[in-house]
């Protein structure tokens, strides 16, 4: 997937402001961003639901602007809200989509049954989906996006509102698709989900890409590592902190004490600094019970980069030009 300079306006709002992306085939790109960042607008453009005002994108070898029909046959999409036919049963929803994707009758039935079981919907398979709970409709919608084993799968906040067991089932199915060669673009506000599934992350804010890379790279950029040392004797905590401060080790300003956890925390940026600290403490006669290194959490990374805590969002405006474009695409 190759995206260059995507721009999309909704009236005065610049939802996408020159977005560039590269997603390697057979990987998961996690897209994070605060409320109104442009994540959902990006997914809608790349899935041919709306057209950008400028820029270009190629997905699975197809041009998003000039080859939308061909592209739609090889992609799957799960939006933020379930969009199933409530008059049809769960099985018929999946079977219909399988047949529309040119699966044989036998394969469409087999795949429908497989996904109904995967998402714990077998017992409700023959009931109209309009009688399903919100969570069940959400699971059916996810199954529908996966029935054709798409080459590219867009998941826009896919597990919002799901219970932990079903969330794990979704993760397992996504991982299975990726093992089979699918490419996934995932927008999420669950940091655990991003770490579990994504090979790389892109952070979007106000329509711009403001950071990107592997999870560990982003963590290292934000705060580096913290060396955590647990002395054998908790009474040695103050003395150990003082020793680090007095040692004058290159690039190490000092240490802090976590009395509750019985740890000395020391910011470091290299393995050489880790070795220097441990060697110094050993030379001064400190007995060490444990050593660990800690990277900032993804929540901390997100907050540091965007200045905002994560929050659920649907960033395309209601009504106006955005709604008209969606209506045209649906027609």
N, C-alpha and C positions, 0 to 999 in steps of 0.2 A: 504494500500500500504506500503510495507516494502522494503527499498533499503539499501544494505550494501556494502560498499567498491567499488563502481563502478569506474573503470578506463578505459579511452579510449584515445588512441594516434592517432594523424594524423601526421605521420612522426615524427619529433622532438617535435611537439606540444602536450602537455598533456592537452587535452580538459577537461577531467574529472580526478580528482586526489583523489580518495578515497571518493566519495560522499555517505553519509548516509542520509536517509530520512525516516520519518514515517508520513503517512497521514491517519488520521482517516476517516473511512467510513462516507459518507454523509456530508463532509466538503469541503471547498475550500482552497488549499494551494497556496499562491502567491509566485512565485519564482522571485526574483529581482537580478540584477547583471549588472555590467558595460559591455562595449563592449568587446566581446571575453571571457566572464566569463565561458561559457559552458552550458548555459540554453537550447539552441536549441539541442545541442548534447544529453543532458539528456533526453529531450522529445523524440528524435529519438530512443534512446536505449529503453526507457520504452514503446514505441509503436511498438517495434520489427522491426523497419526499418533498424537498424544497430545493430551489436553485440558489447558488451563491450570487452575489452581485459582481464578484470578480474572483480570479484565482482558478486553479485547476486541481484535479484529483484523479488518480488512477487506482482502481481497486480490482484485484484479481485479474489484472491485464486489461480491464475495460475502463474507458473514459466515463466518469460520472455524468458529464454534461451531454455527451454525444451518443453514448451507448447505454442508456438507462435500462432498456428492456432486457438486453443481454445480461447486465449486471444483476438485475433483480432475481434472475434464475439461479444465481450462485451465492446469494447472501441470505442470512437470517437476521431477524431483528426482534428484540424484545424491548419495548418502550417502558416508560415509568408506570404505565397503567395497563392492566390486562385488556386485550382487545379481541375477545373470542365471540363467536356467534352464539348468543345465549339461547336460541331456539333449537340448536343442534346439541346432541349428546356430546360428552367428552370424546368418545371414540370417533363419532362422525366428524367432529371438528378436525381431528388429526388425520383421519382417513382422507377427508376432502382436500386438505392441504398437500398431503402426500401425492394424491392423484393429479392435482394442479401442477406439481413439480415433476410430473411424468414418471412417478414410481408405478410399477405394475400393481395390479390389484392385490396380489399376494404380498408383495414387498410393503405396500402401504398399510395393509392389515398388520403384518408382522411388526413393522416399525411403530405403529400406533400402540399396539399391545405392549411392546417393549418399553416405550416411554411412559405409558400409563402406569406400568408397574414401577418404573424408576422413580416416578414422582408421587407414588402412593395414591393413585387415583383409580386403580382397577375396580374397586367396589362401587365406585360412582360412575363407571365408564358409560353406562347406558342411560343415565339420568341427563335431562337437559342441563346444559352448563349454567343456565340462568338460575338454577336452584343451588348452585355451588356457593360456598362461602367465598369471601374476598381472597383468602389465601389459596383456596383451591383453584379459583379462576386464574390467579397469578401463576400457579404451577402449570396449569394447562397452557397458558400463554407461552411460558418458557419451553414447554415440550413442543409446541407448534413451531417455534423458531428453530428447533433442532432436528425436526423430523426428516428433512432432506439432506442431513449431514452437510451443511453449507460449507463452502470453501472459506467464506468470511462471515463471522458472526458478530453482530453489534449487540451489546448488552448494556442498556441504559438503566442504571440503578436496579439490577436484576433481582436482588434478594431483599429489597425493602419490604418489611412487613412479614417476612417468612420466619417460621420458628427455626431454631438452631439445627434440628435434624434435617429439615427440608433444605436449608441453606447448604449444608454439607453435601446433600444429594446433588444440588445444582453445581457446586464446585467440582464434584466427582465427574459429572457429565461433561462439563467444560474441559476438564483435564483430559478426558477420554477423546474428545473431539480434536484437541490440540495434538495429542499423541498420533492421531490419524492424519495430521497435516493441516488442520484448520488454523486460520488466523483470527484472533479475537481482539476487538476493541471494547474495553470495559470501562464504563464510567461508574464510579462508586463513591460512597461516603464512609464505607466500612474499611478502616485501615487494615484490619485483619484480613479482609477479603483481598485487598490489593497485594498484601505481602504473600498470601497463600497462592494467588493465581498469576500475578503479573511478572513477566520477565523484566520489563522496563516500565517506568512511570513518566508521565508528562503532566506538569502542573499548569493549568490555564487560569488566568485571572483577567477579567475585563476584556475578554476576547483575544488575549495574547498568550502565547506560550512563554512562561517565565522561568521554567526549570524543567530538566529532564535527565534521565539516566537510569541506571539500575538502582534498586532500593538501597543497597549498601553505599553506592556512590552519593546519593542524595543525603543520606544520613551523615556521611563523612563531611560533605560540603557545609552542612548546617552547623554541626557542633563538634566534629571530630569524635574521638573516643574518650571514654572515661576509664581510667585504670582503677579498679576497686580492689583494695587489699584488706584482708581480714586478719588482724593480729591474733596470735594464739591466746593472748591475755588482753581482754577488753580494756583493762586499766592502762594499757600502753597506747591507747588511741591518741591522747593529747601529745605525748612525747613523739610519736611517729609523725604526726602532723608538723610538729616543730622541726623535726629532723629534715623533712622534705623542704621546708621553707629555708632552713639554714644551709642546705647543701649547695645551693646555687647551680643546680643542674641546668644545662643548656635548654632553653625554651620552656622550662617548667617554672611557673610563677609561684606555685604553692599548692596546698592541699586543703580539703575540707573534711570535717568529721561528721559522720552519721552515727550518732550514739544509739539510736533506736535499732539500727541494723548491725551495729558493731563494725562499721567499715570506714576506711579512709579513702576518699575519692580524689583522684588526681587527673586533671585534663591532660591528655597526651595526643600527639599527632603522628607518632612513628613508633615502630618496634624498637628502635634504638633507645628512645626515651623510656619505654617500658623496661628494657634490660638495665638501663642506668639506674632507675629508681630501685628495682629489686636488688641489684648488686650493692647499692649504697646502703639500703636497709639491712641487708645481710651482714655487711662489713661492720655495721654499728651494733650488731648483736640482737636485732629484733627477730623474734620467732614469728613466722608467718604461717597462718592456718589455711589461707586460701587466697587465690589471685583470679581475677576475672576482668574482662574488658566489656564495656557497655556502650553501644551506639544509641543515639537518641531514637525514640519511637517515631513511627510515621506521623502520629498525631503532632508530636513536637516539630517534626520537619515541616508539616503542613502549616502549622501556626507561624513558624519562623519565616517561611517563604511568603505566605500570603498576608500574615498579620491577622488572620481570622481563624476561628475554630470551625470544624466541619459542621455542615448543616444540610439537611435534605433540600433539594431544589428542583424546580422545573423552570429553566431559565428562558424559555421562549415566551414572549408576551402573549396574553390572551387577546383575541380580536386583532383588528388592524391587518397590516400586510402579512404578518406571519400566519394568521388563521386563514386568510384568503389563499395563500400558497399551499397550505396543507389541504384545503378543500379541493383545489385544482388537482393536486397529486392524487388524492383519494378517488376523484372522478375519473 
